[in-house]
Amino acid sequence: MNSIAVLGSANMDLVVRQSRLPRPGETIFGAGFSTVPGGKGLNQAVAAARLGGAVNFLGAVGADAYGSELRALMLAEGIRSDGLATADVPTGTAHISVVDSGENSIVVVSGANAAVTTLSEAQRAAITESAFLVMQCELPISALVEGIAAAHAAGVFTVLTPAPVMPLPEGFLASVDLVVPNQIEAAELTGESDPVRAAEVLSADQTWAIVTLGSEGSVVAYDGEVLGLAPARPVTAVDTTAAGDTFVGALVARLAAGYVRGTAVTPDEMIEAVRFATVASSIAVTRAGATSSMPTRDEVEAILV
Protein backbone atom coordinates (compact mmCIF):
# COMPACT_ATOMS: atom_id res chain seq x y z
CA MET A 1 0.00 0.00 0.00
CA ASN A 2 1.37 3.43 -0.95
CA SER A 3 1.40 5.63 2.12
CA ILE A 4 -0.11 9.11 2.36
CA ALA A 5 1.47 11.79 4.55
CA VAL A 6 -1.03 14.49 5.55
CA LEU A 7 0.65 17.70 6.69
CA GLY A 8 -2.18 19.74 8.11
CA SER A 9 -4.40 21.07 10.84
CA ALA A 10 -6.20 19.17 13.58
CA ASN A 11 -9.04 20.96 15.35
CA MET A 12 -11.98 20.25 17.57
CA ASP A 13 -15.09 21.46 15.74
CA LEU A 14 -17.67 23.22 17.92
CA VAL A 15 -20.85 22.93 15.86
CA VAL A 16 -24.12 24.82 16.31
CA ARG A 17 -27.16 23.91 14.21
CA GLN A 18 -29.49 26.85 13.58
CA SER A 19 -32.27 27.98 11.25
CA ARG A 20 -30.24 30.84 9.76
CA LEU A 21 -27.20 33.03 10.38
CA PRO A 22 -27.81 35.94 12.78
CA ARG A 23 -27.63 39.52 11.57
CA PRO A 24 -24.92 41.77 13.08
CA GLY A 25 -25.80 42.44 16.72
CA GLU A 26 -28.61 39.87 16.74
CA THR A 27 -28.99 36.91 19.12
CA ILE A 28 -30.87 33.82 17.95
CA PHE A 29 -31.46 30.36 19.40
CA GLY A 30 -29.68 27.30 18.08
CA ALA A 31 -31.27 23.90 17.62
CA GLY A 32 -28.33 21.81 18.80
CA PHE A 33 -24.64 21.72 19.71
CA SER A 34 -21.92 19.10 19.27
CA THR A 35 -18.16 18.72 19.39
CA VAL A 36 -16.67 16.80 16.46
CA PRO A 37 -13.00 16.17 15.61
CA GLY A 38 -12.05 18.17 12.52
CA GLY A 39 -9.57 20.53 10.92
CA LYS A 40 -8.95 20.29 7.18
CA GLY A 41 -5.83 18.17 7.66
CA LEU A 42 -7.40 15.69 10.06
CA ASN A 43 -10.58 15.58 7.97
CA GLN A 44 -8.62 14.60 4.88
CA ALA A 45 -6.56 12.08 6.84
CA VAL A 46 -9.66 10.36 8.24
CA ALA A 47 -11.37 10.32 4.85
CA ALA A 48 -8.32 8.77 3.19
CA ALA A 49 -7.91 6.17 5.96
CA ARG A 50 -11.57 5.09 5.88
CA LEU A 51 -11.39 4.78 2.12
CA GLY A 52 -8.39 2.46 2.07
CA GLY A 53 -5.36 4.74 2.44
CA ALA A 54 -2.37 4.09 4.68
CA VAL A 55 -2.13 7.49 6.37
CA ASN A 56 0.49 9.23 8.53
CA PHE A 57 -0.63 12.54 10.10
CA LEU A 58 1.85 15.40 10.58
CA GLY A 59 0.94 18.45 12.66
CA ALA A 60 0.39 19.52 16.27
CA VAL A 61 -2.20 19.48 19.05
CA GLY A 62 -2.17 20.90 22.55
CA ALA A 63 -1.61 19.04 25.85
CA ASP A 64 -5.32 19.32 26.64
CA ALA A 65 -8.52 17.27 26.54
CA TYR A 66 -9.21 18.14 22.89
CA GLY A 67 -5.69 17.08 21.92
CA SER A 68 -6.11 13.75 23.71
CA GLU A 69 -9.43 13.17 21.93
CA LEU A 70 -7.89 13.88 18.52
CA ARG A 71 -5.01 11.50 19.21
CA ALA A 72 -7.49 8.82 20.25
CA LEU A 73 -9.42 9.30 17.01
CA MET A 74 -6.28 8.82 14.91
CA LEU A 75 -5.50 5.63 16.78
CA ALA A 76 -9.04 4.34 16.28
CA GLU A 77 -8.95 5.14 12.56
CA GLY A 78 -5.60 3.40 12.04
CA ILE A 79 -3.79 6.68 11.28
CA ARG A 80 -0.13 6.83 12.23
CA SER A 81 0.91 9.94 14.16
CA ASP A 82 4.72 9.75 13.93
CA GLY A 83 4.85 13.44 13.09
CA LEU A 84 2.18 14.73 15.51
CA ALA A 85 3.80 17.15 17.98
CA THR A 86 2.44 18.43 21.29
CA ALA A 87 2.50 22.23 21.42
CA ASP A 88 2.46 24.42 24.55
CA VAL A 89 -0.71 26.17 23.36
CA PRO A 90 -4.30 24.88 23.19
CA THR A 91 -5.49 22.55 20.45
CA GLY A 92 -7.01 24.37 17.49
CA THR A 93 -10.77 24.86 17.33
CA ALA A 94 -13.27 25.58 14.56
CA HIS A 95 -16.54 27.32 15.40
CA ILE A 96 -19.13 26.17 12.88
CA SER A 97 -22.67 27.36 12.24
CA VAL A 98 -24.80 24.95 10.17
CA VAL A 99 -28.13 26.27 8.87
CA ASP A 100 -31.18 24.26 7.88
CA SER A 101 -30.24 24.18 4.19
CA GLY A 102 -27.03 22.33 5.09
CA GLU A 103 -24.73 25.25 4.29
CA ASN A 104 -22.21 26.36 6.88
CA SER A 105 -19.98 29.22 8.01
CA ILE A 106 -16.76 28.62 9.93
CA VAL A 107 -14.36 30.60 12.13
CA VAL A 108 -11.06 28.84 12.90
CA VAL A 109 -8.85 29.55 15.93
CA SER A 110 -5.52 27.99 14.96
CA GLY A 111 -4.07 27.24 18.39
CA ALA A 112 -1.44 24.48 18.17
CA ASN A 113 -1.63 24.45 14.38
CA ALA A 114 0.04 27.86 14.26
CA ALA A 115 3.05 26.40 16.10
CA VAL A 116 3.99 24.27 13.07
CA THR A 117 6.27 26.86 11.49
CA THR A 118 9.01 24.40 10.55
CA LEU A 119 9.20 20.63 10.14
CA SER A 120 10.80 18.24 12.60
CA GLU A 121 13.08 15.44 11.48
CA ALA A 122 10.27 12.97 12.15
CA GLN A 123 7.94 14.94 9.90
CA ARG A 124 10.49 15.16 7.08
CA ALA A 125 11.15 11.42 7.34
CA ALA A 126 7.42 10.67 7.16
CA ILE A 127 7.14 12.72 3.96
CA THR A 128 10.10 11.10 2.22
CA GLU A 129 8.83 7.62 3.10
CA SER A 130 5.41 8.32 1.55
CA ALA A 131 4.08 8.20 -1.99
CA PHE A 132 1.77 11.22 -1.51
CA LEU A 133 1.97 14.43 0.50
CA VAL A 134 -1.39 16.11 1.17
CA MET A 135 -1.50 19.71 2.45
CA GLN A 136 -3.94 22.57 3.09
CA CYS A 137 -3.42 26.21 4.13
CA GLU A 138 -4.41 26.00 7.81
CA LEU A 139 -0.75 25.65 8.83
CA PRO A 140 1.90 28.37 8.46
CA ILE A 141 3.07 28.60 4.84
CA SER A 142 6.70 28.15 5.93
CA ALA A 143 5.92 24.55 6.93
CA LEU A 144 4.22 23.85 3.61
CA VAL A 145 7.22 25.20 1.69
CA GLU A 146 9.47 22.83 3.62
CA GLY A 147 7.04 19.99 2.97
CA ILE A 148 7.07 20.63 -0.78
CA ALA A 149 10.87 20.71 -0.82
CA ALA A 150 11.15 17.42 1.07
CA ALA A 151 8.56 15.80 -1.18
CA HIS A 152 10.21 16.93 -4.40
CA ALA A 153 13.60 15.69 -3.27
CA ALA A 154 12.11 12.22 -2.71
CA GLY A 155 9.84 12.05 -5.77
CA VAL A 156 6.65 12.26 -3.69
CA PHE A 157 3.38 13.33 -5.42
CA THR A 158 2.09 16.55 -3.81
CA VAL A 159 -1.55 17.59 -3.31
CA LEU A 160 -2.75 20.98 -2.05
CA THR A 161 -6.16 22.23 -0.99
CA PRO A 162 -5.56 26.02 -1.09
CA ALA A 163 -7.96 26.83 1.75
CA PRO A 164 -8.24 29.24 3.30
CA VAL A 165 -6.90 31.33 0.42
CA MET A 166 -3.89 33.41 1.45
CA PRO A 167 -0.83 34.97 -0.19
CA LEU A 168 1.50 32.20 -1.40
CA PRO A 169 5.17 32.41 -2.38
CA GLU A 170 5.81 32.97 -6.08
CA GLY A 171 5.79 29.67 -7.93
CA PHE A 172 4.31 27.74 -5.01
CA LEU A 173 1.13 26.62 -6.76
CA ALA A 174 3.05 25.66 -9.90
CA SER A 175 5.29 23.43 -7.77
CA VAL A 176 2.34 21.30 -6.62
CA ASP A 177 1.38 18.20 -8.62
CA LEU A 178 -2.36 18.50 -7.89
CA VAL A 179 -4.32 21.50 -6.60
CA VAL A 180 -7.95 21.06 -5.49
CA PRO A 181 -9.77 24.35 -4.75
CA ASN A 182 -13.50 24.94 -4.69
CA GLN A 183 -15.03 27.42 -7.14
CA ILE A 184 -14.67 30.42 -4.81
CA GLU A 185 -11.05 29.62 -3.95
CA ALA A 186 -10.18 29.07 -7.62
CA ALA A 187 -11.61 32.48 -8.51
CA GLU A 188 -9.65 34.18 -5.72
CA LEU A 189 -6.41 32.51 -6.79
CA THR A 190 -6.73 33.24 -10.49
CA GLY A 191 -9.04 36.24 -10.82
CA GLU A 192 -11.19 34.12 -13.16
CA SER A 193 -14.88 33.82 -12.25
CA ASP A 194 -15.42 31.05 -14.80
CA PRO A 195 -14.35 27.78 -13.08
CA VAL A 196 -13.35 26.26 -16.41
CA ARG A 197 -10.98 29.12 -17.13
CA ALA A 198 -9.74 29.06 -13.51
CA ALA A 199 -8.95 25.34 -13.86
CA GLU A 200 -7.00 26.03 -17.05
CA VAL A 201 -4.91 28.69 -15.30
CA LEU A 202 -4.26 26.58 -12.20
CA SER A 203 -3.26 23.53 -14.24
CA ALA A 204 -0.56 25.29 -16.27
CA ASP A 205 2.97 23.87 -16.31
CA GLN A 206 2.01 20.18 -16.04
CA THR A 207 -0.08 20.57 -12.89
CA TRP A 208 -3.36 18.76 -12.26
CA ALA A 209 -6.23 21.00 -11.13
CA ILE A 210 -9.66 19.91 -9.95
CA VAL A 211 -12.09 22.75 -9.20
CA THR A 212 -15.01 21.48 -7.14
CA LEU A 213 -18.44 23.00 -7.81
CA GLY A 214 -20.59 21.43 -5.08
CA SER A 215 -23.86 20.12 -6.50
CA GLU A 216 -22.64 20.89 -10.03
CA GLY A 217 -19.71 18.45 -9.90
CA SER A 218 -16.09 19.35 -10.64
CA VAL A 219 -13.83 20.56 -13.45
CA VAL A 220 -10.75 18.41 -14.18
CA ALA A 221 -7.77 19.98 -15.96
CA TYR A 222 -4.14 19.20 -16.70
CA ASP A 223 -1.34 21.27 -18.21
CA GLY A 224 -3.62 24.16 -19.12
CA GLU A 225 -6.32 22.04 -20.75
CA VAL A 226 -9.70 21.04 -19.32
CA LEU A 227 -10.34 17.31 -19.67
CA GLY A 228 -14.01 17.52 -18.75
CA LEU A 229 -16.72 18.21 -16.19
CA ALA A 230 -17.32 15.39 -13.71
CA PRO A 231 -21.01 15.41 -12.72
CA ALA A 232 -22.12 15.36 -9.09
CA ARG A 233 -24.22 12.58 -7.59
CA PRO A 234 -27.62 14.09 -6.70
CA VAL A 235 -28.47 13.84 -2.99
CA THR A 236 -30.35 15.85 -0.37
CA ALA A 237 -27.71 17.66 1.69
CA VAL A 238 -27.94 17.70 5.48
CA ASP A 239 -24.54 19.25 6.29
CA THR A 240 -21.84 20.23 3.77
CA THR A 241 -19.11 20.53 6.42
CA ALA A 242 -16.00 18.63 5.24
CA ALA A 243 -17.52 17.62 1.91
CA GLY A 244 -14.47 19.03 0.14
CA ASP A 245 -12.10 17.32 2.57
CA THR A 246 -13.88 14.01 2.02
CA PHE A 247 -13.46 14.53 -1.72
CA VAL A 248 -9.70 15.12 -1.42
CA GLY A 249 -9.11 12.25 1.00
CA ALA A 250 -11.07 9.87 -1.20
CA LEU A 251 -9.31 11.10 -4.34
CA VAL A 252 -5.84 10.51 -2.91
CA ALA A 253 -6.77 7.16 -1.37
CA ARG A 254 -7.97 5.97 -4.77
CA LEU A 255 -4.89 7.28 -6.60
CA ALA A 256 -2.60 5.67 -4.02
CA ALA A 257 -4.19 2.25 -4.46
CA GLY A 258 -2.57 1.67 -7.84
CA TYR A 259 0.20 4.26 -7.87
CA VAL A 260 3.81 3.52 -8.77
CA ARG A 261 5.99 6.09 -7.02
CA GLY A 262 7.77 8.44 -9.37
CA THR A 263 5.45 7.81 -12.31
CA ALA A 264 2.88 10.15 -13.85
CA VAL A 265 -0.80 9.87 -13.03
CA THR A 266 -2.72 9.19 -16.25
CA PRO A 267 -5.94 10.97 -17.24
CA ASP A 268 -7.87 7.70 -16.91
CA GLU A 269 -6.53 7.17 -13.38
CA MET A 270 -7.40 10.72 -12.34
CA ILE A 271 -10.90 10.60 -13.80
CA GLU A 272 -11.60 7.25 -12.12
CA ALA A 273 -10.37 8.69 -8.81
CA VAL A 274 -12.60 11.76 -9.26
CA ARG A 275 -15.59 9.47 -9.80
CA PHE A 276 -14.77 7.62 -6.57
CA ALA A 277 -14.28 10.88 -4.66
CA THR A 278 -17.55 12.32 -5.98
CA VAL A 279 -19.51 9.40 -4.55
CA ALA A 280 -17.67 9.63 -1.22
CA SER A 281 -18.41 13.33 -0.79
CA SER A 282 -22.04 12.83 -1.83
CA ILE A 283 -22.46 10.37 1.03
CA ALA A 284 -20.78 12.72 3.51
CA VAL A 285 -23.18 15.61 2.87
CA THR A 286 -26.15 13.43 3.83
CA ARG A 287 -24.78 13.15 7.38
CA ALA A 288 -24.00 15.67 10.12
CA GLY A 289 -20.50 16.67 11.17
CA ALA A 290 -17.02 16.53 9.69
CA THR A 291 -15.17 13.27 10.46
CA SER A 292 -18.45 11.80 11.71
CA SER A 293 -19.96 12.05 8.21
CA MET A 294 -17.25 10.30 6.22
CA PRO A 295 -18.03 6.97 4.52
CA THR A 296 -16.06 3.74 4.34
CA ARG A 297 -14.68 2.21 1.15
CA ASP A 298 -17.39 -0.48 1.22
CA GLU A 299 -20.12 2.18 1.26
CA VAL A 300 -18.63 3.96 -1.75
CA GLU A 301 -17.97 0.79 -3.75
CA ALA A 302 -21.53 -0.42 -3.12
CA ILE A 303 -22.80 2.64 -5.00
CA LEU A 304 -20.20 2.40 -7.77
CA VAL A 305 -21.10 -1.22 -8.58
C-alpha angles and dihedrals in degrees: 000000000000109000126232121214112203113199104190155096129310117198141164107239115221103201128195120187113209141161094245143341115279121246117243108291093010127124119208134173122254125220098220147348133215141165114227129175109250147132119147093263096049091042091056092044093053092045092051093046094049090049096054105278126137099228135192115189121214121190141072142279132183128258090254141101093274091051091051091050092051091049090050091052092053090051092049092049093050093247116150115228102194090135099041109118129196111233127202091238130072122283113267119265135201119205107209131188114196117191128203094265089061095250119128145199122208138198115191125204103197101206111158092006090070089059092068096090095137135019125255122225089255091054093048090049091051090053096049091048092054134082094216134034115201120194141170132187100257091097125067110283091234089068092049091051089053090047092053091049093050091047095049092049090056099040093249119161109241127214126187132190100196095212130165091027112236138154109293129197115267111275094012097119092045089055092060119091095213129017120190114189127159119242095270093048092047091053092049092049097047107023087235116126092191106084091209092056091043090054090051091053095045093048096055119125097033096305125141115230127187115184110196118216103186111227090007095063125234142296116234119202139167132188094353096312128103112229095192150293115282109212122231123241107247113240138147106258120225099171126358094195109132094002089128092046090051088051093053095044091049092046094053094042089055094046091048093054093073102017124131108206114246095020129109122260109240124225090246091053092048094047092049090050091050090053090052092047092048091058092046093052091045089058092047095057091057090064134060124252137020113271089012091064100052119114131225125244091254091057092051095044091050088062095042093054 
